[in-house]
Amino acid sequence: MNPLVNSLMVGAADAPAIKPAVELGTPLLLTIAAAGIALLLVLIIRFKIQAFVALLAVSILVGVAAQIPLKDIFTVVTNGVGSTMGKVALLIALGAILGRMIEVSGGVQSLATHFTEKLGAKRVAVALTAVGFLVAIPVFFEVGVIVLVPIVYAFAKIAKVHPIKFGLPMAGIMLSIHVAVPPHPGIVAGAGVFGADIGLITMISLIICIPLGFLSYWVASIMNRKEYELLPGVKQQVEEFGSDSLVRVGHEGPGARAIAPPRPGLIMFLIAAPIVQILLGTVGTLTIAKDNYWYGVASFIGNPFFALLVAVALSFFLLAVRRNWSLKETGEIFEGALPPIASILMVVAAGGVFGEVLRTSGIGAALSHTLDSLGLPVIVLGFIISLALRAAQGSATVAIVTTTGLLTSAVMEGGYSPAQIAVIVIAIGFGALGLSHVTDAGFWTVIRYYGLTVSDGLKTWTVLTTILGLAGFVLTYVAWILVGGLAH
């Protein structure tokens, strides 16, 4: 090995842990943290600074204020990016590619038509809620809403009702899954910060989201007893839709018109495949001794990276190859899935930096000791902090990564089991579900496409997301009891 490289590696390995030059007291550290979060919210809300830039700038300022040596500031930044992105970047990218393949193939519309035919025209809202549940697992919330809009418009025209009648319950469960179920970026980032088991999170959060789907339909049906104003622009679009537009025939490429949309069973298989693979691996690692050869096999098979990679490969053969897409065309679809997630990845990276700064500066430990003195369970605090941040700045991902950063020391030093840590992450995720209003891009997506006024959006969408968030937390707290959380 090159002597210079060898000496650098040895030096890096022997480098002392970074510590503040001056150890500040707990009140001052907490004041710095509060000021940092306040500045973060002002930058995002008042000055419309992109969340990535705001998080990065605030992280550096907090590090300087907490007396981290200037020469070490950007080492801390680098460590924060590396530790977070190494755990979540591949998951988010592969999840986006899988969702894009399903979206472009016309699979979403195929699912919607299938469920509607099975449940009947009178149960369209039930059918679309079920479709929303399945679609939301691999597809980002805003993308799912937009992709399903033609179906909502078509049914709204046929039934001569406001699009919100069909769209509200569907969007409610889609957002619930978006904040709590991997591979979505916020919950994956939170798991990465805490080192939580993605398989356990997936298993528990999906079980919780099933009753939330029924609740979303029930609450929305009560809200939809009232008539809402339909904005003129959306009203015109609804009138232009007919039954012929219920299903989009695949990708608009060579041979697309000659090939029918993928069957709903195939789409359900592609959505379920990575989930089942992860769950099988998780069950294997929980039941097999660590020194057993098959423990390694189960760990490998159930690794979320591998599971999503297998799902993407399956989508390539079952959607692209079987539908005669050219390699160039398929490559463009893969490429097209990545630019939309670039800003999300950067926010996740900056959230990792913020968490690393809080840990290195001692703010995380100070907060942990203070929280212990309050006597509130960390799961309750995580939910409350995440809900407050979500309401203040809008982004569920920012709320989750900021909350996990604040609570890292409390969780890491709390002696929690893997199942308990997974439940804490899910509670933080459901905190980021409630109070979706004018600061949230998803709020504008819903009211813009469903033709609601801002006032009606606050009365329906904001109330629904808050009810679902609270219900999700209640169910998560039941899970907390079941995994022995009350012992802490």
C-alpha positions as CSV (number, residue, x, y, z in Angstrom):
1,M,0.0,0.0,0.0
2,N,1.2,3.6,-0.7
3,P,2.9,4.8,2.5
4,L,1.1,8.2,2.3
5,V,-2.3,6.6,1.9
6,N,-1.5,4.2,4.8
7,S,-0.5,7.0,7.1
8,L,-3.6,8.9,6.2
9,M,-5.8,5.9,7.0
10,V,-4.0,5.3,10.3
11,G,-4.3,9.0,11.2
12,A,-8.0,8.9,10.4
13,A,-8.6,5.8,12.5
14,D,-6.7,7.3,15.5
15,A,-8.4,10.7,15.2
16,P,-9.9,11.8,18.5
17,A,-13.7,12.2,18.7
18,I,-14.8,15.8,17.9
19,K,-15.9,17.7,20.9
20,P,-16.9,21.3,21.6
21,A,-13.9,23.6,22.6
22,V,-15.9,24.8,25.5
23,E,-18.6,22.7,27.3
24,L,-21.7,24.9,27.6
25,G,-24.4,24.4,30.2
26,T,-27.7,22.7,29.5
27,P,-29.8,25.9,29.5
28,L,-27.5,27.6,27.0
29,L,-27.3,24.5,24.7
30,L,-31.1,24.2,24.7
31,T,-31.4,27.9,23.9
32,I,-29.1,27.5,21.0
33,A,-31.2,24.5,19.7
34,A,-34.4,26.5,20.1
35,A,-32.9,29.5,18.3
36,G,-31.6,27.2,15.5
37,I,-35.0,25.6,15.0
38,A,-36.7,29.0,15.1
39,L,-34.3,30.3,12.5
40,L,-34.8,27.2,10.4
41,L,-38.6,27.8,10.3
42,V,-38.2,31.5,9.5
43,L,-35.9,30.8,6.6
44,I,-38.2,28.1,5.2
45,I,-41.6,29.9,5.9
46,R,-40.9,33.6,5.7
47,F,-38.0,33.8,3.3
48,K,-38.9,30.7,1.2
49,I,-35.4,29.3,1.4
50,Q,-35.1,25.7,0.1
51,A,-35.2,23.3,3.0
52,F,-31.8,21.8,2.1
53,V,-30.0,25.1,2.1
54,A,-31.8,26.3,5.2
55,L,-31.0,23.1,7.2
56,L,-27.3,23.2,6.1
57,A,-26.9,26.8,7.0
58,V,-28.6,26.4,10.4
59,S,-26.6,23.3,11.2
60,I,-23.3,25.2,10.6
61,L,-24.5,28.2,12.7
62,V,-25.6,25.9,15.5
63,G,-22.3,24.1,15.4
64,V,-20.4,27.4,15.7
65,A,-22.6,28.7,18.4
66,A,-22.2,25.5,20.4
67,Q,-18.4,25.9,20.3
68,I,-17.5,23.1,17.9
69,P,-14.0,24.0,16.7
70,L,-14.1,25.8,13.3
71,K,-11.6,23.3,11.9
72,D,-13.9,20.5,12.7
73,I,-17.2,22.0,11.5
74,F,-17.1,20.6,8.0
75,T,-15.9,17.3,9.2
76,V,-19.1,17.1,11.2
77,V,-21.0,18.1,8.1
78,T,-19.4,15.4,6.1
79,N,-20.0,12.8,8.8
80,G,-23.6,13.7,8.9
81,V,-24.1,13.4,5.2
82,G,-22.2,10.1,5.0
83,S,-23.9,8.4,7.9
84,T,-27.4,9.4,6.7
85,M,-27.1,9.0,2.9
86,G,-25.3,5.7,3.2
87,K,-28.5,4.3,4.8
88,V,-31.2,5.9,2.8
89,A,-30.1,7.1,-0.7
90,L,-30.3,3.7,-2.4
91,L,-33.7,3.0,-0.8
92,I,-35.2,6.2,-2.0
93,A,-33.8,6.0,-5.5
94,L,-34.9,2.4,-6.0
95,G,-38.3,3.1,-4.6
96,A,-38.7,6.0,-7.0
97,I,-37.7,3.9,-10.0
98,L,-40.2,1.1,-9.1
99,G,-42.9,3.7,-8.6
100,R,-42.1,5.3,-11.9
101,M,-42.2,2.0,-13.8
102,I,-45.6,1.2,-12.4
103,E,-46.9,4.7,-13.0
104,V,-45.7,4.9,-16.7
105,S,-46.9,1.4,-17.6
106,G,-50.5,2.3,-16.8
107,G,-50.6,0.0,-13.8
108,V,-52.2,2.5,-11.5
109,Q,-55.2,2.9,-13.8
110,S,-55.4,-0.9,-14.2
111,L,-55.6,-1.3,-10.5
112,A,-58.3,1.3,-10.2
113,T,-60.5,-0.2,-12.9
114,H,-60.1,-3.7,-11.4
115,F,-61.2,-2.7,-7.9
116,T,-64.1,-0.6,-9.3
117,E,-65.4,-3.5,-11.3
118,K,-65.1,-5.9,-8.3
119,L,-66.8,-3.5,-5.8
120,G,-69.3,-1.9,-8.2
121,A,-69.9,1.6,-9.3
122,K,-71.7,2.5,-6.0
123,R,-68.5,1.7,-4.1
124,V,-66.1,3.8,-6.2
125,A,-64.8,5.6,-3.2
126,V,-64.1,2.3,-1.4
127,A,-62.3,1.0,-4.6
128,L,-60.2,4.2,-4.9
129,T,-59.3,4.1,-1.2
130,A,-58.1,0.5,-1.7
131,V,-56.2,1.5,-4.8
132,G,-54.6,4.4,-3.0
133,F,-53.4,2.1,-0.2
134,L,-51.6,-0.1,-2.7
135,V,-50.3,2.6,-5.0
136,A,-49.0,4.7,-2.1
137,I,-46.5,2.0,-1.0
138,P,-44.1,2.5,-4.0
139,V,-45.3,5.8,-5.4
140,F,-44.7,9.3,-3.8
141,F,-47.8,11.0,-2.4
142,E,-48.0,13.9,-4.9
143,V,-47.3,11.6,-7.8
144,G,-50.0,9.1,-6.7
145,V,-52.6,11.9,-6.4
146,I,-51.7,13.3,-9.9
147,V,-51.6,9.9,-11.6
148,L,-55.0,9.0,-10.2
149,V,-56.6,12.3,-11.0
150,P,-57.9,11.2,-14.4
151,I,-59.8,8.3,-12.8
152,V,-61.2,10.6,-10.1
153,Y,-62.4,13.1,-12.7
154,A,-63.9,10.4,-14.9
155,F,-65.9,8.9,-12.0
156,A,-66.9,12.4,-10.8
157,K,-68.3,13.2,-14.2
158,I,-70.2,9.9,-14.5
159,A,-71.7,10.3,-11.0
160,K,-72.1,14.1,-11.4
161,V,-70.5,14.8,-8.1
162,H,-67.5,16.9,-6.8
163,P,-64.1,15.1,-7.3
164,I,-63.4,15.4,-3.6
165,K,-66.1,12.8,-3.0
166,F,-63.8,10.2,-4.4
167,G,-60.4,11.8,-3.9
168,L,-60.5,12.7,-0.2
169,P,-60.5,9.3,1.4
170,M,-58.0,8.0,-1.2
171,A,-55.6,10.9,-0.6
172,G,-55.9,10.5,3.2
173,I,-54.7,6.9,3.3
174,M,-52.0,7.7,0.6
175,L,-50.5,10.4,2.9
176,S,-50.7,8.1,5.9
177,I,-48.6,5.5,4.1
178,H,-46.3,8.2,2.7
179,V,-45.2,9.3,6.2
180,A,-45.0,5.9,7.9
181,V,-44.2,3.1,5.5
182,P,-40.8,2.5,3.8
183,P,-39.4,3.1,1.2
184,H,-40.7,6.7,1.5
185,P,-37.9,9.2,2.3
186,G,-39.0,10.7,5.6
187,I,-39.6,7.4,7.5
188,V,-36.5,5.8,5.9
189,A,-34.4,8.9,6.9
190,G,-35.7,8.7,10.5
191,A,-34.9,5.0,10.6
192,G,-31.4,5.7,9.4
193,V,-30.8,8.3,12.1
194,F,-31.9,5.9,14.8
195,G,-30.4,2.8,13.2
196,A,-33.9,1.3,13.2
197,D,-34.9,-2.0,11.5
198,I,-36.6,-1.1,8.2
199,G,-38.3,-4.5,8.2
200,L,-39.9,-4.1,11.6
201,I,-41.0,-0.6,10.7
202,T,-42.6,-1.9,7.5
203,M,-44.4,-4.7,9.3
204,I,-45.8,-2.6,12.1
205,S,-46.7,0.5,10.1
206,L,-48.6,-1.5,7.4
207,I,-50.7,-3.2,10.1
208,I,-51.5,0.2,11.6
209,C,-52.3,1.8,8.2
210,I,-55.0,-0.9,7.4
211,P,-57.5,0.5,10.0
212,L,-56.5,4.0,9.0
213,G,-57.7,3.2,5.5
214,F,-61.2,2.4,6.9
215,L,-61.0,5.5,9.1
216,S,-60.1,7.7,6.2
217,Y,-63.1,6.4,4.2
218,W,-65.5,6.9,7.1
219,V,-64.3,10.4,8.1
220,A,-64.3,11.5,4.5
221,S,-67.8,10.1,3.9
222,I,-69.1,12.3,6.8
223,M,-67.3,15.4,5.4
224,N,-68.7,14.7,1.9
225,R,-72.2,15.0,3.1
226,K,-71.7,18.7,2.6
227,E,-71.6,20.3,-0.8
228,Y,-68.4,22.2,-1.7
229,E,-67.7,24.8,-4.3
230,L,-65.9,23.4,-7.4
231,L,-63.4,25.7,-8.9
232,P,-64.2,26.7,-12.5
233,G,-60.9,25.4,-13.9
234,V,-61.3,21.9,-12.4
235,K,-65.0,21.9,-13.3
236,Q,-64.0,22.3,-17.0
237,Q,-61.4,19.5,-16.8
238,V,-63.9,17.2,-15.2
239,E,-66.4,17.8,-18.0
240,E,-63.7,16.9,-20.6
241,F,-63.2,13.4,-19.0
242,G,-65.2,10.4,-20.0
243,S,-65.1,6.7,-19.5
244,D,-62.6,6.2,-22.3
245,S,-59.9,7.9,-20.2
246,L,-60.2,5.6,-17.2
247,V,-57.2,3.6,-18.3
248,R,-54.0,5.0,-19.9
249,V,-52.6,2.5,-22.3
250,G,-49.1,2.1,-20.9
251,H,-46.1,4.2,-21.9
252,E,-46.3,6.4,-25.0
253,G,-43.6,4.6,-26.9
254,P,-43.1,2.1,-29.7
255,G,-45.9,-0.4,-29.7
256,A,-47.7,1.1,-26.7
257,R,-51.1,1.3,-28.5
258,A,-51.0,-2.3,-29.4
259,I,-50.4,-3.6,-25.9
260,A,-53.1,-3.7,-23.2
261,P,-52.3,-2.2,-19.8
262,P,-50.7,-4.6,-17.3
263,R,-53.0,-6.8,-15.4
264,P,-53.9,-5.7,-11.8
265,G,-52.5,-8.9,-10.4
266,L,-49.1,-8.2,-11.9
267,I,-49.1,-4.7,-10.3
268,M,-50.1,-6.0,-7.0
269,F,-47.3,-8.6,-7.2
270,L,-44.7,-5.9,-8.0
271,I,-45.9,-3.9,-5.0
272,A,-46.1,-6.8,-2.6
273,A,-42.8,-8.5,-3.7
274,P,-40.3,-6.3,-1.9
275,I,-42.6,-6.0,1.2
276,V,-42.9,-9.8,1.5
277,Q,-39.2,-10.3,0.9
278,I,-38.3,-7.8,3.6
279,L,-40.8,-9.3,6.0
280,L,-39.5,-12.8,5.4
281,G,-36.0,-11.7,6.1
282,T,-37.0,-9.9,9.2
283,V,-38.9,-12.9,10.5
284,G,-35.8,-15.1,9.7
285,T,-33.4,-12.8,11.6
286,L,-35.7,-12.8,14.6
287,T,-36.1,-16.6,14.8
288,I,-32.7,-17.9,13.7
289,A,-29.6,-17.8,15.9
290,K,-27.0,-15.3,14.8
291,D,-24.2,-17.9,14.5
292,N,-26.3,-20.0,12.1
293,Y,-25.5,-19.8,8.4
294,W,-29.2,-19.3,7.5
295,Y,-29.3,-16.1,9.7
296,G,-26.9,-14.6,7.1
297,V,-29.1,-15.8,4.3
298,A,-32.2,-14.3,5.9
299,S,-30.4,-11.0,6.6
300,F,-29.2,-10.8,2.9
301,I,-32.6,-11.7,1.4
302,G,-34.5,-9.3,3.7
303,N,-32.2,-6.4,3.2
304,P,-34.4,-3.5,1.9
305,F,-31.8,-2.5,-0.7
306,F,-31.8,-6.0,-2.1
307,A,-35.5,-6.4,-2.0
308,L,-36.1,-3.2,-3.9
309,L,-33.4,-4.0,-6.4
310,V,-35.1,-7.4,-7.1
311,A,-38.5,-5.5,-7.5
312,V,-36.9,-3.1,-10.0
313,A,-35.4,-6.0,-11.9
314,L,-38.8,-7.7,-11.9
315,S,-40.5,-4.5,-13.2
316,F,-37.9,-4.4,-16.0
317,F,-38.7,-7.9,-17.2
318,L,-42.5,-7.9,-16.5
319,L,-43.3,-4.4,-17.7
320,A,-40.6,-3.1,-20.0
321,V,-39.5,-6.3,-21.8
322,R,-43.0,-7.8,-22.1
323,R,-44.3,-4.5,-23.4
324,N,-41.6,-4.2,-26.0
325,W,-40.1,-1.0,-24.7
326,S,-36.7,-0.3,-26.2
327,L,-33.7,-0.3,-23.9
328,K,-33.3,3.4,-24.7
329,E,-36.9,4.1,-23.7
330,T,-36.6,2.1,-20.5
331,G,-33.4,3.9,-19.6
332,E,-35.1,7.2,-20.0
333,I,-37.9,6.0,-17.6
334,F,-35.3,5.0,-15.1
335,E,-33.5,8.3,-15.5
336,G,-36.8,10.2,-15.3
337,A,-37.5,8.8,-11.8
338,L,-34.3,10.3,-10.3
339,P,-34.5,14.1,-10.8
340,P,-37.7,14.5,-8.8
341,I,-36.1,12.9,-5.7
342,A,-32.9,15.0,-5.9
343,S,-34.2,17.7,-3.6
344,I,-35.6,15.1,-1.2
345,L,-32.2,13.4,-1.0
346,M,-30.6,16.8,-0.3
347,V,-33.1,17.5,2.5
348,V,-32.4,14.1,4.0
349,A,-28.7,14.7,3.8
350,A,-29.0,18.1,5.4
351,G,-31.2,16.6,8.1
352,G,-28.4,14.1,8.8
353,V,-26.0,17.0,9.2
354,F,-28.3,18.8,11.6
355,G,-28.6,15.6,13.7
356,E,-24.8,15.1,13.7
357,V,-24.3,18.7,14.8
358,L,-26.8,18.3,17.7
359,R,-25.1,15.1,18.8
360,T,-21.5,16.4,18.5
361,S,-22.3,19.7,20.2
362,G,-23.9,18.0,23.2
363,I,-27.3,19.5,22.5
364,G,-28.8,16.1,21.9
365,A,-27.6,14.8,25.3
366,A,-28.7,18.0,27.1
367,L,-32.2,17.6,25.5
368,S,-32.2,14.0,26.5
369,H,-31.5,14.8,30.2
370,T,-34.1,17.5,30.1
371,L,-36.8,15.3,28.6
372,D,-36.0,12.7,31.2
373,S,-36.7,15.2,33.9
374,L,-40.1,16.0,32.4
375,G,-41.2,12.4,32.7
376,L,-42.9,12.3,29.3
377,P,-42.2,9.1,27.2
378,V,-39.9,9.7,24.3
379,I,-42.6,8.3,21.9
380,V,-45.0,11.1,23.0
381,L,-42.3,13.8,22.7
382,G,-41.4,12.5,19.2
383,F,-45.0,12.7,18.0
384,I,-45.5,16.2,19.5
385,I,-42.3,17.7,18.2
386,S,-42.8,16.2,14.7
387,L,-46.4,17.5,14.6
388,A,-45.3,21.0,15.6
389,L,-42.6,21.1,13.0
390,R,-44.9,19.7,10.4
391,A,-47.5,22.4,11.1
392,A,-44.8,25.2,11.1
393,Q,-42.9,24.5,8.0
394,G,-45.0,22.0,6.0
395,S,-42.5,19.3,4.9
396,A,-43.1,15.9,6.5
397,T,-39.6,14.8,5.6
398,V,-38.0,17.8,7.3
399,A,-40.2,17.3,10.4
400,I,-39.2,13.7,10.7
401,V,-35.4,14.2,10.1
402,T,-35.3,17.2,12.5
403,T,-37.2,15.4,15.2
404,T,-35.1,12.3,15.0
405,G,-32.0,14.5,15.1
406,L,-33.2,16.1,18.3
407,L,-34.1,12.8,19.9
408,T,-31.0,10.8,18.8
409,S,-29.2,10.9,22.1
410,A,-32.4,10.1,24.1
411,V,-33.1,7.1,21.9
412,M,-29.5,5.8,21.6
413,E,-28.9,6.1,25.3
414,G,-32.3,4.9,26.4
415,G,-31.6,1.1,26.2
416,Y,-34.6,0.6,23.8
417,S,-35.0,-2.7,21.9
418,P,-35.1,-2.8,18.1
419,A,-38.9,-3.1,18.1
420,Q,-39.3,-0.2,20.5
421,I,-37.0,2.0,18.3
422,A,-39.0,1.0,15.3
423,V,-42.3,2.1,17.1
424,I,-40.7,5.4,18.1
425,V,-39.8,6.1,14.4
426,I,-43.4,5.3,13.3
427,A,-44.8,7.7,16.0
428,I,-42.6,10.5,14.7
429,G,-43.8,9.6,11.2
430,F,-47.5,10.0,12.2
431,G,-46.7,13.3,13.9
432,A,-45.7,14.5,10.4
433,L,-49.1,13.4,9.0
434,G,-51.3,15.9,10.9
435,L,-52.0,19.6,10.3
436,S,-51.4,19.6,6.6
437,H,-52.3,23.1,5.6
438,V,-51.0,26.1,3.6
439,T,-47.3,25.5,4.4
440,D,-47.5,22.0,2.9
441,A,-47.0,21.3,-0.8
442,G,-49.3,18.3,-0.5
443,F,-52.1,20.5,0.7
444,W,-51.9,22.6,-2.5
445,T,-51.7,19.5,-4.6
446,V,-54.9,18.1,-3.1
447,I,-57.0,21.3,-3.3
448,R,-55.6,22.3,-6.8
449,Y,-56.4,19.0,-8.4
450,Y,-59.7,18.3,-6.6
451,G,-61.0,21.9,-7.1
452,L,-61.4,23.0,-3.5
453,T,-61.1,26.6,-2.2
454,V,-58.4,27.1,0.5
455,S,-61.2,27.5,3.1
456,D,-62.8,24.2,2.1
457,G,-59.4,22.6,2.0
458,L,-58.7,23.6,5.6
459,K,-62.1,22.3,6.7
460,T,-61.6,18.9,4.9
461,W,-58.0,18.0,4.1
462,T,-56.4,19.6,7.2
463,V,-59.0,18.1,9.5
464,L,-58.7,14.6,7.9
465,T,-54.9,14.5,8.1
466,T,-55.0,15.6,11.7
467,I,-57.6,12.9,12.7
468,L,-55.5,10.3,10.8
469,G,-52.3,11.5,12.5
470,L,-53.8,11.3,16.0
471,A,-55.4,7.9,15.3
472,G,-52.1,6.6,13.9
473,F,-50.4,7.7,17.0
474,V,-53.0,6.0,19.3
475,L,-52.5,2.7,17.4
476,T,-48.7,3.2,17.5
477,Y,-48.9,3.7,21.3
478,V,-50.8,0.4,21.5
479,A,-47.9,-1.2,19.6
480,W,-45.6,0.6,22.1
481,I,-47.4,-1.1,25.0
482,L,-47.2,-4.5,23.2
483,V,-43.4,-4.2,22.7
484,G,-42.8,-3.4,26.4
485,G,-42.3,0.4,26.0
486,L,-44.1,1.2,29.3
487,A,-41.2,-0.4,31.2
488,H,-39.1,2.7,30.2
